[in-house]
Amino acid sequence: MKAIKKLKMYSKTILLGLGLLLLMSFSANDHSIDSNTIKITITGVKNSKGQVMIGLYKSAHGFPDFDRAYKTGAVKSNLSDITFSFEGVKNGSYAIAVFQDENENDQLDKNVFGIPKEKYGFSNNKFGKTGPPKFNEVKFNVTSDSKNELVIHLK
């Protein structure tokens, strides 16, 4: 009888240990997929007014509307190159839109014809001819095997 109780106790301990190992392996796999960093260097800032707004998009839906970005960031404007990083980004295709928000109203100001009055830029340094470029023109791949570093020039 004691042998059966000990066997049950050992079985429960072994099952608990195996369960924890399994849980840790799933957690480790998820962490490696989510642990990418995208490092962005922004050049061509016009002046030190306001801030530079950065939007990361994971699909064409909402691109390049800053309010609909997957992740956003802002850095105080200055005349030297600006660096910013998005942390915890999963493997996949993304696009970035950037603009210098000189008056800090959280939007890219445009004239009456819809032409931007503030400097802006996109990943792959692509610009549209009659508006912003399409998501597919500026998308790039993020993987755990690549550097995930971009330079974006403001126009």
C-alpha positions in Angstrom: 0.0 0.0 0.0 2.8 2.4 0.9 4.6 1.5 -2.4 1.4 2.5 -4.4 1.2 5.9 -2.5 4.9 6.6 -3.2 4.4 5.7 -6.9 1.4 8.0 -7.2 3.4 10.8 -5.5 6.4 10.3 -7.8 4.1 10.2 -10.8 2.5 13.5 -9.9 5.9 15.1 -9.3 7.2 13.8 -12.7 4.0 15.0 -14.5 4.3 18.4 -12.9 7.9 18.7 -13.9 7.2 17.7 -17.5 4.3 20.2 -17.6 6.6 23.0 -16.4 9.3 22.0 -19.0 6.7 22.0 -21.7 5.3 25.4 -20.6 8.9 26.9 -20.5 9.6 25.6 -24.0 6.5 27.3 -25.4 7.4 30.5 -23.6 10.9 30.4 -24.9 9.7 30.0 -28.5 7.2 32.8 -28.2 9.9 35.1 -26.6 12.3 34.5 -29.5 9.7 35.5 -32.0 8.7 38.6 -30.1 12.1 39.8 -29.1 13.1 41.6 -32.3 14.2 45.2 -32.2 13.9 47.6 -35.1 16.5 50.4 -34.9 15.7 53.5 -37.0 18.0 56.4 -37.8 16.3 59.5 -39.1 18.2 62.1 -41.1 17.2 65.4 -42.6 15.4 67.0 -39.7 14.7 70.6 -40.7 15.2 72.3 -37.3 14.9 71.6 -33.6 11.2 72.6 -33.4 8.7 70.1 -32.0 9.2 66.4 -32.3 9.7 63.6 -34.8 6.7 61.1 -34.8 7.3 57.5 -35.9 4.6 55.0 -36.8 5.1 51.3 -37.3 2.5 49.5 -39.4 2.0 45.8 -39.8 -0.5 46.0 -42.7 -1.8 48.3 -45.4 -4.9 48.8 -43.2 -4.5 52.3 -41.8 -1.2 53.1 -43.4 0.1 55.8 -43.1 -2.4 57.3 -40.7 -0.4 57.9 -37.5 -3.5 57.2 -35.3 -3.9 53.8 -36.8 -0.2 52.6 -36.4 0.6 49.3 -34.7 3.2 51.0 -32.6 4.2 54.7 -32.3 7.0 56.7 -30.9 8.2 60.3 -30.6 11.6 61.9 -30.2 12.4 65.6 -29.6 13.6 67.2 -32.8 17.2 68.2 -33.2 19.5 68.9 -36.1 21.6 65.8 -35.7 20.5 62.3 -36.7 17.8 60.9 -34.5 17.7 57.3 -33.4 14.7 55.4 -32.2 14.0 51.7 -31.6 10.8 49.6 -31.5 11.2 46.7 -29.1 9.4 43.4 -28.9 8.5 43.2 -32.6 7.4 39.8 -34.0 8.8 38.4 -37.2 6.9 39.7 -40.2 6.5 42.5 -42.8 6.2 46.1 -41.5 6.3 49.7 -42.8 7.4 52.9 -41.1 6.1 56.4 -41.6 7.8 59.4 -40.0 7.2 63.1 -39.9 8.5 66.1 -38.0 5.7 67.6 -36.0 7.0 71.1 -35.6 3.9 72.5 -33.9 3.3 69.3 -31.8 -0.3 68.8 -32.9 0.3 65.1 -33.5 -0.5 65.3 -37.2 1.3 66.0 -40.5 0.2 69.5 -41.4 -0.7 70.0 -45.1 -1.6 73.0 -47.3 -4.9 73.5 -49.0 -3.8 71.2 -51.8 -2.9 68.4 -49.4 0.8 68.8 -49.8 2.7 68.3 -46.5 4.1 71.5 -44.9 6.2 69.4 -42.5 9.1 67.1 -43.4 8.2 63.4 -43.7 9.7 60.0 -44.8 9.0 56.3 -45.1 10.9 53.1 -44.8 12.9 52.2 -47.9 13.0 56.0 -48.5 10.2 55.7 -51.1 7.9 58.6 -51.8 4.6 58.6 -53.8 4.2 60.8 -56.8 0.7 62.1 -56.0 0.4 61.1 -52.3 2.0 58.7 -49.9 3.5 55.5 -51.2 1.7 52.2 -50.9 2.4 49.9 -48.0 3.8 47.2 -50.4 6.4 49.8 -51.7 7.8 50.6 -48.2 7.4 47.3 -46.4 10.4 45.4 -45.1 10.9 42.1 -43.3 11.7 41.7 -39.7 13.4 38.5 -38.6 15.4 37.3 -35.7 18.3 36.5 -38.2 18.6 40.1 -39.6 19.9 43.4 -38.2 16.5 45.1 -38.5 18.2 48.6 -38.9 16.8 51.3 -41.2 17.9 54.8 -42.2 15.0 57.1 -43.2 15.6 60.4 -44.9 13.0 63.2 -44.3 11.9 65.1 -47.4 
